[in-house]
Structure formats: structure tokens, C-alpha cells
Amino acid sequence: MPDPPPSPASSERKKQIVAAKNLLFGAGCFLILSLPEGWGITRSYLEPDVHSTVGWGGMSWVEAGQADQIVFNRQRRIALDLMIQIKRGKHDRLDLKEVQVSSQGSGVAGGHPASYCYGEVKQGLFKKKTFKTLRVCFHCPELQHTLFLHFTGKCQEADLREIHESLAALECH
């Protein structure tokens, strides 16, 4: 009996590496995303901040640091700010400061148990505008650090859910 064809979800995703160069530590990979078809990622105007790296599987991974990226869907005219923060050790708490939470729960990110929440945040200096947000937190026992992902932008919650579903296939080590 022949093997079944690959599922459309797996064949439509392409791996997108979020990495940074640092004068002291060299290049380090924050994570590798497998975003749904139509979605891409690019750097924001903020430079990544790498505090330390660790070798694993022939690659150098960021052990502690922060990167800001833009996740976008050109066809739907959606751009989301993505903040990736990595802290050494195990941390269980999502940063929900100033988030009006609409739902939260647990799931999987990169094969690890993860906590998440959907909600809204107000941003801006004088005229605060409301933006949708998805916050995800998970501990990677292989590298002994915790990853915090914050997706924020003007979009529908369904757009954030599409991104959220893709996080099960991310690579963090």
C-alpha cells in the first residue's frame, strides 16, 4: 500500500529562521517558525539583543535575549509585531500586564507544553489605539530556557489563531 500524500498543512508551510549576529557570540538562532501559506517574517527596525548563546545539534541557539520582528500577510494586508524574549531557566508566567484577556489556555509550541492567551492591548503615546494580541510562553528543557512570544497588531482574532496553530511546528533547539 503506498504512503498517503503529505497533508496540505505540512506542504504549505515554509521554515523561517529568526537569527541574530552578535560581535561577542557570533550568529545565534532564536527559533525557526513554520508559518502558514501566505505569511512571512522580516526584521523590525529594532536590533536584536543577544545576551548568551548555547550550542545544540550543530547550531548556535540564543540562550537569553530579545528580538523584534514583523510577521505579515501581504495579500490580507496584515502586519503583526512579534516580540521574542528568551530567559534562562524555567518561567511559567505569561506577561499579561495591560492585556484585556479574552481567552487563555494551554497547548503545544515546538513540542513543549505552552501557555497562551488572546486579548487586546492599548498602545500609543497620546491617542491609544486597541490592538489584538496573542501571547505564548513555553519552557524548553533541552536548552533550559523559557521563550515568550508576543504577536500584536490590527487584525482579526482568526488571523492570530492561524499563526497560533503553526507554533506547534516551531523549532527551538
SVG drawing of the C-alpha trace seen along z (x, -y; Angstrom):
<svg xmlns="http://www.w3.org/2000/svg" viewBox="-13 -63 46 65">
<polyline fill="none" stroke="black" stroke-width="0.4" points="0.0,0.0 1.6,-3.4 2.2,-6.1 -0.5,-8.8 0.4,-12.2 1.6,-14.8 -1.1,-16.8 -1.7,-20.3 -0.9,-22.0 2.6,-20.5 3.4,-21.1 2.2,-24.7 4.5,-25.8 8.0,-27.0 10.6,-27.3 11.6,-30.9 14.7,-31.3 14.8,-34.2 18.5,-34.7 20.9,-37.5 24.5,-38.3 26.4,-39.5 30.0,-40.7 30.8,-38.6 28.7,-35.5 28.5,-35.3 25.3,-34.2 22.6,-32.7 19.2,-31.3 16.2,-32.5 13.8,-29.9 12.6,-28.6 9.0,-29.2 6.8,-27.2 4.3,-29.9 1.1,-29.1 1.0,-29.8 0.8,-33.5 2.6,-34.5 6.2,-35.8 8.6,-37.4 11.0,-40.3 13.1,-42.3 11.7,-45.3 13.7,-48.5 14.9,-47.3 18.2,-45.4 18.1,-42.0 19.7,-41.8 21.7,-38.6 22.9,-38.0 24.2,-34.5 24.2,-31.5 24.5,-27.8 25.4,-25.1 22.9,-22.3 22.5,-20.0 25.4,-21.6 23.8,-25.1 24.3,-28.1 21.0,-29.0 20.2,-32.1 20.0,-31.1 18.9,-34.6 18.0,-37.7 15.3,-39.5 14.3,-40.0 11.6,-42.1 10.2,-41.0 7.3,-41.7 5.0,-38.8 3.0,-39.7 0.4,-38.5 0.8,-40.8 -2.5,-39.5 -4.6,-40.3 -2.6,-43.5 -1.8,-42.3 1.4,-43.2 1.9,-42.0 4.7,-42.9 6.4,-39.8 8.5,-40.2 10.6,-37.1 12.1,-37.1 14.2,-34.3 15.1,-34.0 17.4,-31.4 15.6,-28.9 12.0,-28.0 9.4,-30.7 5.7,-29.8 4.0,-33.2 2.7,-35.0 3.1,-38.8 -0.5,-39.9 0.2,-43.4 -2.2,-45.8 -3.8,-42.9 -7.5,-42.7 -7.7,-38.9 -10.5,-37.3 -9.4,-33.7 -6.4,-31.7 -5.4,-28.1 -2.6,-25.6 -1.3,-23.9 1.9,-22.9 4.8,-25.0 7.8,-23.3 6.8,-20.0 6.7,-21.6 3.7,-22.3 2.8,-26.0 0.5,-28.6 -1.3,-31.2 -3.7,-34.0 -5.7,-36.1 -6.7,-39.6 -6.4,-43.3 -3.8,-45.9 -3.9,-49.7 -0.8,-51.2 0.2,-54.7 1.5,-57.9 -1.4,-60.3 -4.2,-58.6 -4.1,-55.0 -5.4,-52.5 -6.6,-49.0 -4.7,-46.1 -5.3,-42.3 -2.6,-40.2 -1.6,-36.6 0.9,-35.8 2.6,-32.4 5.1,-31.1 6.9,-27.8 9.9,-26.2 12.5,-24.3 14.1,-21.7 16.8,-20.8 18.3,-24.3 17.0,-25.2 15.3,-28.4 11.8,-29.9 10.5,-31.6 7.9,-34.3 6.2,-35.2 4.0,-38.3 2.1,-38.8 0.3,-42.2 -1.4,-44.1 -4.6,-45.3 -6.2,-42.0 -9.0,-39.6 -8.6,-37.0 -8.9,-34.3 -5.6,-35.6 -3.9,-35.2 -5.4,-31.7 -3.9,-30.8 -0.5,-31.8 -1.0,-30.1 -1.8,-26.8 1.5,-27.0 3.5,-27.3 3.3,-23.5 5.8,-23.0 8.3,-25.7 11.8,-24.7 13.6,-26.0 16.5,-23.6"/>
</svg>
